[in-house]
Amino acid sequence: MKKIILVALLFACCIVGNAQQNTLNLMPVPKEYRLIPGKFRLTKNLIFGIGPTSAHHATNPILFEAVSRFCQQLSRKTGLVFTPQNLEPGTKLDSSASMSILTPSFGYPDAGVGEDESYGLGIESHVIGITASNIDGALHSLQTLLQLLAKDDDGYYFPCISIRDSPRFKWRGLMLDVARHFISYDEMKRNIDAMAAVKMNVLHWHLTDDEGFRVESKVFPLLHQKGSNGDYYTQTQLKEIVKYAADRGIVIVPEFDMPGHAQSWFAGYPELASQPGPYHPGQRMQWQKEHPEVKTPPVTSIADIIANMVAPTFDPTNENVYDFLDKFIGEMSSIFPSGYMHIGADENNGQAWKLNPKIMDWMTQHQMQNTDDLQRYFVLRVYGLMKKHHRKMIGWEEIYNDKLPADAVVHKWIPSDNSMIKSYGIANDIAKHNPVLISEGFYLDLFLPAYIHYNNASIAAADNPNILGGEAAQWTELVDNENVDGRIWPRAAAVAERLWSPASVTDADDMYRRLNVLSNELDEQGLNHLTNYERALRRLTNGEPTEHLQVLTDVLGQVKGYRKLVAMMMKAPQASYQTTPLTSVSDVILPDPATKRKFRALVKLYLEKKDKNAEDAIKAYLQAWKQNDAYLQPLFTGNKRLMEIQDHSKNLSASAAIGLDALDRIDKGAVDAAWIKQQSDVLSAFEKAHYEVELVVIPEIEELVIGHTIPEPEKYSAF
């Protein structure tokens, strides 16, 4: 046991907080760590000791499986073969074990959220020690250890270090919508692996919406038979994914959206709806477009959609609805062991109720003043069903009111400063009455750069212990199985760090440095965000070489906010976001491209410190961009999709020439105000978007022109 004692002494050393300069690639940043001189050299003779801290506990089988996966990843990266024979049971916790893992937990972790996830990790030149009071902490420690792996001329090693780590928030989630576009079984597992890598612990699975009902129901089989267009998860698959996630320390919280966003429910059971059928799964505006006999206000803008659209909605006055939901919630509770279930309950303007005379009469009889009262009534009835089935209810912030039970979780999503949608208050105020989750500021489908999510003011100001944490949110109107990884990752890792690391960890530049490393690691581990991007470029060139196309697409980004989505929603049903192939350049390129971040860091280093190496690297970028348009011209000919970015190609070449001129003028001291004004006007014109795509390096080239850095925007408008 002497090596375990050595590890305990290591943990007792004074630990320096994360305020020290971060030279590691860890993401999220640990709560406390201290680098120690020395290296733990990896050899194929690495021997594991895995065991409980008490003779009363059995060694956790989940931990053995996790260490086995750890060995496989380590083998792939190092070329050393760590075989199963290296895994020794708890009885081998003695001086022969070079890596010891101690945890008192046994069996599966609790199916809820809030267990102790802390861990200690100590590495000296001949011993690695991990201690955790719960299986989740042990799983997290292995992810940290993988990120610590480094290489020098003598081979692979772990740096000697002492870490004590625990999360800032207990709920660190990813919301993934699989209703708008179905996301495959295998793709779900890849995203779960990526979540585990950055210590996320909740997958919020948005399983139903107008466009699709994605779970098999044996109690009400018409739900998936008529509501899914054939794309759904069988109950066997659902249970397998739940276990797959649990093995990696992740809880799955299902969402079944109601009373609105419910068109797919009614495809098989129209008698539950507030308006007559028939129904079939499809985009939300479908019912109103298919019933012109119903006189409703026009829907021509996003504001009209919010206020006037008649969307398929449950009938809260129909007792059969609650009998149906009681049986359905009971069935789903047997599949999802989590103690939580999300009911959505968002974006219901009540128009479907107002057009039903029987519902309006019922409201009068029950002394309800408006449809907000009816929404509250429905939410409370469903809350009772959740209690019956031992589930805590979560709903989007529209469920919040003074009659909401104190244990119902309010999921904050509406920006408090928006002018389109009613906000129900700031997170800290809501948290005075109910537990709160925050997704405000974490919507990945807005195509915002990672630093915006990283600097989320809502989570930065979260000082109420009733705030459980938050979730990155990826809606899939404009996402399918091919590009979903690139939409979520690596930006979701910035959200994961914001929810795990101390509030004092705020250096966005260092975050980007580590995010780029993590992105490559996730791709190596099997995530497809980079692989699918490269495959899509080959598709765009019809199999021709993609080298020069990627030079351009690496500095293109989507327009921010919902501009593309709103344009799609206004098209005819046959051109909806579910039937239109997602193959345009704006569908293919990655939000917040890494080349933009690298170029920006170089420009900052050059302008602030006149770093010669940075200047040389900037020139290399600019020269490549200047020449690239000539190489691309043959690809544009006859290629409709690539012609959408032809102007951007020309503008990149021209702006690169301006950047090179700026560097030359700076070196010669020949910059003058008239030249700056002229070039700035030209660059401003180059920032214009074409086909929902924009050049993202124009601000940095403008910085070269004006001779100083410009702060990036703190926020962008959603509309």
N, C-alpha and C positions, 0 to 999 in steps of 0.2 A: 504493500500500500504506500510505499514511500514516495512514489511519483505523484499520487493523488495528494499527499500532504504538501509536496512541492508546489502543486498547482494552487492549493489553498493559500499558501504563503504568498504566491504570486499575486493572487486577488487582493491580499491584504495590503499590497503596496499602494502608495499614494497614486491616484489616477487623475490625470489632467483632463479637464473637460474639453468639449469640442471646440472651444475658442482658439485652440492652437491651430497653426496653419495646417490645412488638410493636404497631405501629399498622397493620400491613399485613394483608391478608386471605389470605396465603399458607398453603396447607395441602397437604403437610406443611411445617413451619417449616424453612427452610434451615439448613445447618450453620453458616455464617458469612455475615453480610451487613452492609452499611453504607449507609445512606441518604445521598444527596448532594444539596445544593441544586440545584433545577432540574427541568425537565420536558422530555421528548421528545414534541413535538406530532405527532400522527398526521395525515397527509394522504394523498390518493390516490396521491401520487408516491413512496410508500415503495418503495425498490428493494432487492432482495435480492442478496447475493453468497454463493453456496454453493459450497464447494470443499474439496478435500483439503489437508492440511498438507504433502503431499509430492507431487512430480511422479510418483512411482512408484505412486500410488494413484488410482483412478478415483473420481469423485464418486458418492456412494451414492444409488441410485434411491429407496430407502426415505425418505431425507431429503427429496428433492424432493417426494415424495407427502405427507410430513408437513407441509412448509411450505405446500403447496397447501391442505391441510385447515386449517392455521392461518390462511391468508388468508380462507378461506370463513367460519370462525368470527368472525374480526375484522370481516369485511364485515357479517355479520348483526348484530353488536353495535353497530357504529359508524354504519352506513349509508353508509360509504365503500366504494367498489368497488376491491378489490385484484385485478387481473386476472392471468392466467397470464403476460402479457408482462412483469410485474414480476420474474419468476423468471429470474435470469441464471445461466449456468453458471460454473464456477470461473475461467474466463479473465477474468471481469469483476470479480475481486476487486481493485478499485482505489478511488480516491477517489469514484467515482460511487455506490458501494454504501452506503446508509444503514443497512443491517442485514447484518452478515457472520456466517456460520456456518462454522467450521472444524473438521473432524474427519478423522483419518487413515483411518478405517474405510471399507471398501467391501463391497458385497454384503450378504447377510443376516447379522445377528449370530449368534454361536454359539448352537446349540440347547440349551445348558445354562444354568446359573445361576452367577454369580460374576464376570462381566466387569466391567471398570472402568466404573461408571455416573456418575462425577464429571463436573461441568461447571463452567464459569465463565461468568457473565453480567455484562456491564458496560453500563450505560445512561448516556450523557451527553446533553446537550440536542440534539445533531445526529447522534449515532451510537449504534448498538446493536451490541455484539459478543458472540458466543458462541463459546466454545472447548470442545471435548470430545475426550477421547482414544478414545472409542468411540461408535458410533451411538446406543447407549442413552442416554448422557449428553446428546447433542444433542436427542433426543426429549423428555427430561425438561425441558430448558431451555425448550422451546417451551411446555410446560404451565405452567411458572413465569411466563413472559412473559404468557400469557393471563390468569393470575390477578392480575397487576400492573396490568392495564388499569383506568384510572380516568377520571372525567369532572368537569369544572368548567364554569364559565360560558362558557369559550372553546372547549370541545369536549373531545375524547378525548385522553388522553396516557398515557405511561408515566412513573412517577417515576424520577428519576435514582438509580441504585443500583449497588452492586458486590456480587456474590454469588459465593461459592465453596461448592459444595454436593456432598455425597456421602452415601450412605445408611449408617445405623448397621449394618443387617443386609443381607446379600446376597439373602435369600429373604423376599419380602414378598407373601404370597399371599392369595387368596380361594378357599375350597373351596365349590363349588356342587354340590349333590345334584340330579340330574335324573332319578333313578330313581323316587322316591316320587310326585312329580308331574312330568310331562315339561315342560321349559322350551324354548320354541321357538327355532328358528335365529335369528330376528331379535332375540329377547330376549337371547340369548347375546351377540350383537354389541353391544347397548346396554350390557350390563354390562362388556364388555371396554373400551369407550370410557370408562366411568366409572372403571374400574381405572387406565387410562392417565392420567386426569386427576389422580390422587393418587399416581402413581408406583409403583403395585403392579406386580410383574413376573412373577407366577406365577398362572395359573388352574389350580387343582386341580379336575379335572372328574370328579365321582363318577358314573360312567356305568352301573354295574350294582348292583343290590340285589335283595332278594326281590321287590319290587314291579315291577321293570321292567329289561329289558336294552335299552339305548338306542343301540347301535351296530350298523350293518350288518356282518355277517361273510359274506364270499363263500366262505370255507373251510368254515364251519359255519353255513349259512343258517338252520337251525331256531332258532338263538339269538335272532335278531331276529324271525323269523316267528312263533314261538310264545311268546317271552318278553317281548314289548314291548307287547302289546295294540294294536299298530299305530302306536305312537308311538316313533320312533327316527330317528337321523340317518343319512342315506346316507353312503357313504364319500366321495362328492364333497363333501357338505356338511361333513363332518369336516375334510377337507383345506382347504376354503375358510376355515373358522373358524380352523384352525391358522395359515394365512397371514395372515388378518385380524389375529390377535393378534400375530404376529411383526412385522408392519408397525408395530405400536404398542409394540414392546419387551416383549412379554409371551410367556412360555413356557407351553405347555399341558402339564400332567402328568396323564395319564389314570389313573383308578382303576378296577380290575376286582376287586370284592370277593370274597374267598375265604379260608378254606374255608367259612365261614358266610356269612350274608346272600346266599345263592346260589340261592334258589328259582327265579328267572327263568332261570338256566342250565339247570335240570333240566326245564323245561317241554318243551324239545326234545330233551334228552339225559338222560333219567332214569337211565340206566345209570351215570352218574358219581356218583350220590348214595349216601349211607350208608343211606338208608331207601327202601323201594319207592315208586313213583309210584302214580297219575299226579300230575304237578305242573302248576301254572299260576301265573303271576305274581300276587302279592297280598301282603297284610300278613304279617308274620313269624310270627304265631301261627296262621296259617291251617292248616298241615299238622297240627298237634296237634289243632285243633278238628275237622278232617275225618277223624281217625282215632281215634274213641273206643274202638276195640278195644285200642289200645295203652295199657296202664295206666301212667299217669304222675302225679306229684304235682300237686296243684291249682295253677292259676295265677290268683290273685285279687288280687295286688298287684305293685308294681314289683319288690319283692324276690323274689317268686316268679318273675317273668319272667326276672330275671337268673340265678337259680339253677336253675330247673327246666324252663323251656320247651324243648321239643324242636323245634329249628329245622332246616330243610333245610341239609345240610352235605355237602361233598365227601367221598368215601371216600379217605383218604390211603393205604390199603393196596392200592388198585387201580392197577396200572401203566398201564392205559389212560388214567387221569386225567392223568398226566404227559405222555404222548404227545399227548393232546388239547391241553393247555395249552401245550406246546412249539410246536405249529403255530399256536395262537391268538395267543400272544405275538409270534411271528414276523410274523404278519399285521398286528397292531396297531402293531408297531414300524415298519412301512413307512408308516403313516398319521401317527403321532406322532413327529416327529424328536427330541423331547426326550430327553436322556440318562437320564431317570428314568421309572419306572413304579411306581404305588402298588398294593399288593395287598390293602389293607384289613387282613384277618386279625384283626378285633376281635370282641368279644362272642361268642365261641364257648365255651359252657359244657361242651361234650363230651357232652351228653345223647344226641344222635343216634348217637354212636359207642358209648356204653355200652349202647344197646338193640340193637346188632348183634353177635350171638355170633361171627361170623367175624372182625370187627374186633377184638374182645376177645381171641380166640385168637391172632390175628396179633401183638397187643401182647405177649402172654405169650411167644410164640416169640422175639420180639425184645427181651425183657427190659425192657419199658417198664413203669414203675410206675403211671402214670396217664395220663389223656388230655392233660395238659399236655405230656408227653413226645411224644405223637403230634402235637400242634400244632407243637412244635419241629421234628419230623421233616418235616412238610409244608412249613413255612416254608423250611427248608434246601433241600429239593428244588426249590421254586419259585425260590429264590435262585440255584441253579445254572442254571436255565433263563434267568433274567434275565441272568446273566453271559454265557451263550451268545449272547444277542441284544444284547449290549453295552449293557445297561441297569443303572442303579443301582436297587436295590430300596428302596422306602419301604413301611413298614407302620405301622399304629397301634401304640400302645405295648405292646400284648399280645405283639408279636413279640420283645420284649426279654428276653434271657436270657444267661447266661455263655458260651453256645456260638454266639451270633449273630456272624457275620463283622463285622469292624470297619468295613467300608465300607457296611453296610446302615444306612439312615436310619430312626431311630425317631421316630414322630410322637406327641408327648406330648399327651394330651387329658384324662386322668382327673384331677380335682382331688385333690390329696394329702390333703386333710382331709375327703373325703366318707366316709360310713359305709355306702354301698351297694355300691360297686365297688372291687375290689382295685386299688390304685395300684402302679405298678412303680418308683416313686422320683421324686425331684425332677429337674428338667431338668438342672441342673448336674452331678448325680451320674451320670445316664445318659450325659451328654456326655463323661465321662471314658473311655468305651469306644466310643461310636458317635456319629455326627453326629445332631443333634436338631433337629426342628421343633416349635414350640410352638403348639398351639391351645387348650390349657388357659387358661381365662379369656377366650377370644375366640369363644365360641359365641353367634352372633347369634340362634339360635332360642330362646334362653332369655328373650327380651324384656327384656333388661337395658338400663338407660340407658347412653349412650356413655361416661360418666365411669368406669363400672365397668371397661370394656374398656381405657380410656385409662390407668387406674391399675393395670393387671394386674401383680400382684406377681411372677408367674413370669417375665415378660419384663424387669421392672425389675431382678430379681436375676440375670439371665443374664450371667454374667461368664466363661464358658468359650468360647474361640474355636471350639469344635466345635459350638456352637449356631448353626445356619445362619440362623435367623430364625423366622418364624411365619406363621400363616394365620388369617384370620377364617373361620368355618365357618357355612354356612347349610344346614341340613337342611330337607327340604321335605315332611314329613308334613302340615304345616299351611300350606303355601305352594303357590300355583299360578302360572300365567302372569300372572294379573291383579295379584297383590299381592307378587310376588317382589321387585320393585324397592324397594318400601316397607319390606320386611323387612331388606334388605341396606343400603340407603342412606338417609340419609347416615352411619349409624353406622360402616360399614366404613371410612370415611375417618379416623375416630379411631384405628382399628387401624393403618391405613396410616401415620399420623403417628407412632404409637408405634414402628413398625418402621423408619421412615426417620430421624426427627429424633434429635438427641442425647438421651441419657437425662436431661439437665438440663432439658429442655422438659417441664414438668409442670403448667402452669397450666390447670386444667380449665375455669375460667370463660372464659379467653381462647380455649380450644379451642372452646367452644360458640359464642362470638361469630363465629369464623371458619367453624365448621361450618354455621351458618345461612346465611351468604353462599354457601358452596360448594353447599349444597342447592339453592338457587335457580339457581345456575350449571349444575348437572348437569341440572336440569329443562329449562333453556333449551337445553342441548346435545342433548336428545332422550331422556334417561332419563324413565321414566314414574312415578316414585314419587309425585309430587304430582298429576300428571294423573289417574292411575288412582284415587287417593284421592277426588278430586273427582267422578270418574265413578261410583264406587261409592256415594257419598252420593246422587247423583241416582237411582240404582237403588233405594236404601233409601226414598226419598220418592216413588217411582213417578212421577218427573218433576216433582214439585212443587219450588218454590224450596228451596235447601239452606242458605241463609244462617244460619238459627237452629239448624239441626241441626249445622252445622259449629262454631258457638260452643260447643256441648256436646262434640262428638267431638274437638275440638282439645285438650280437657283430660281425655280418657279414655285409659287405657292398659291393655294386657293384664296379667293376673296373671303374675307372674314364675315362671320355671322351667317344669317339664313337667306342671303340673297339668291343663291342657287336653288335652295329648297323651295322658296316661295315661287320662283319662276316655274319650277317643275309642277307645283301644286296647281298652278293656274292653267296647265295644259289640258287637252282633252283626255278622257279616261284611257284611251288606247295608248297614250304617251305618258302614262303615270310613272312614278319612280319605281314601281314594282315590275313594270313590263319593259321599261327602257334599259337596255344593256349599259352597265357602268364601265364603259371602255374609252371615254374621252380622256384627254390629257388631265383635266381637272379631277377625274376619278382615280387616275393612276399616281400622280405625284404625291409626295409625302408632306404633310403639314410640318411647318417649322424645320425645313431641311437643314441637315448638319453642315453643309457647305456654307450656308449663310452664317451660322454661328461661328465657324472657324474663321471665315473671312472677317467677320465683325471683330473677333478677338485680336486678329492681326492688325487691323486698322487702329484699334484702340491702343495697342502696344506701340505702334509706330508713332501715332500722333502725340501720345503722352510721354514717350521715352526716346523717340527717334531711334528705335531699335533697328539695326541694319539687317539682321536676319529676317525680321518681320517685313521690312521694306522689300527684300528680295522675294519673299513668298508672295507678297501682294502683287508684285510685278508679274510673277509667274501665272497667278490667277488671271490678271487683266490681259496678258498677252494671249493666253489660251482662249479667253472669252472673245477677244477682238477677232481672232482668226476663225472662230468656230462657225460663224454664219456661212462662210464660203463652202465649208464642208457639208453643211446641212442642205444647201439648196437642191441637190438632186433628190433628196428624200422628200422634200415638200411637193414635188411635181406629182400631181394626180392623187395625192394622199389627203383626203378631206379632213381627217382628224388632225394630222400634223399641220395642215395649213392654218388651223386655228391659232397656232403659236408662232406663225411665220413673222409677224410683226415683233414679237418678243425677241426672236432671234436677231433681227436687225438692230433692235434697240439695245440688246446686250452688247453687241459688237460696238455700237456707237458710244455707249456709256463707258465701256472699257477703255476706248480711245481717250475719252475725257479724263478717266482716272489716271492713265499713263501720263497724259499731259500735265495733270495736277502734280504728280510726283516729280516730274521734271522741273516744273516751275518752282516747287518748294525747294528743290536742291539748288536752283539758280537764284532763288529770292526774287522771282519774276511774277509773283501773284499780285493782281490788282483788283480793285473793287468792280470795275466794269466787266472784267473777264469772269469773276465769280458770279455776278448777276446773270450774265449771258448763259453760262453753263448750268447754273441752278435752274433756270427756266426750262432749258432743254431736258434736264433730268426729271424735272417735275412732270413734263409731258410723258416721259417714259414710264412713269408709275401707273398710268392708266391701265385698268384691267381689260383683258380681251377673253371672251368665252369663260368667264369665272376664274381666270388665271392672271396672276400678276408677277412681275419681276421683284424678287425680294431683296436684292443686293443694291438697289438704287440708293437707299439712305446711306449706306457705307461709302459709296462712291461720292456722294454729295459731301460727306464728311471730309474726304480728301480734298475736295474743291474748296471748302470753306476753312479747312485747316484745324478743325477741332471736332470732338465727338458731340453727338446729339443724343440726349436721353430718348430711349424708346418709349412709345406710348404706354401709359399705365393701364389703359383699357380700350376696348373697341365696342362699337355699337353692334347689337345683335341683328338689327334690321336696317 
